[in-house]
């Protein structure tokens, strides 16, 4: 259902977006630094698995739009493209300044931190908008099985996020020290991610 080029392009974009400084990965870093590797990994895995709820919504919504109205699907893609361009411009204008300080002073169990991560991601409306904007441009309706394509892409995003967030939690101390020594690193990651967002948004708008 997914071609190699389709999956490879999506995976590269997803990894770059996941690695760029943002609320989720900075919270994972802060959790790992303040509480230790296991706590950072638990929270990071929870954040990643929270993406599954957005995958279900995107798979149902995108497939329903294509079945109901190609015009509505085109409108979704244009709106999604504009949203990605807006995110890209914000990232390009960012001054960096990522903070990876203490994530929380309260003592939580690994299980509780895991479900905190799931809940925090699942109820975030910005993540819902992102999934509805990001996934459709890698879906090829002519290949059929639109819902399955969307679900596989969402699962791929979740798996790579779980790996990257897990690594962030595990190496939180070293990564946090590196970011403190090189404050401009976060700035350039924002620049690269911003350029990717703008390019993906333009691609989504002009694609047919």
Secondary structure, 3 states (H helix, E strand, C coil): CCCHHHHHHHHHHHHHHHHCCCHHHHHHHHHHHHHCHHHHHHHHHHHHHCHHHHHHHHHHHHHHHHHHCHHHHHHHHHHHHHHHHHHHHHHHHCCCCCCCCCCCCCCCCHHHHHHHHHHHHHCCHHHHHHHHHHHHHHCCHHHCCHHHHHHHHHHHHHHHHHHHHHHHHHCHHHHHHHHHHCHHHHHHHHHHHHHHHHHHHHHHHHCC
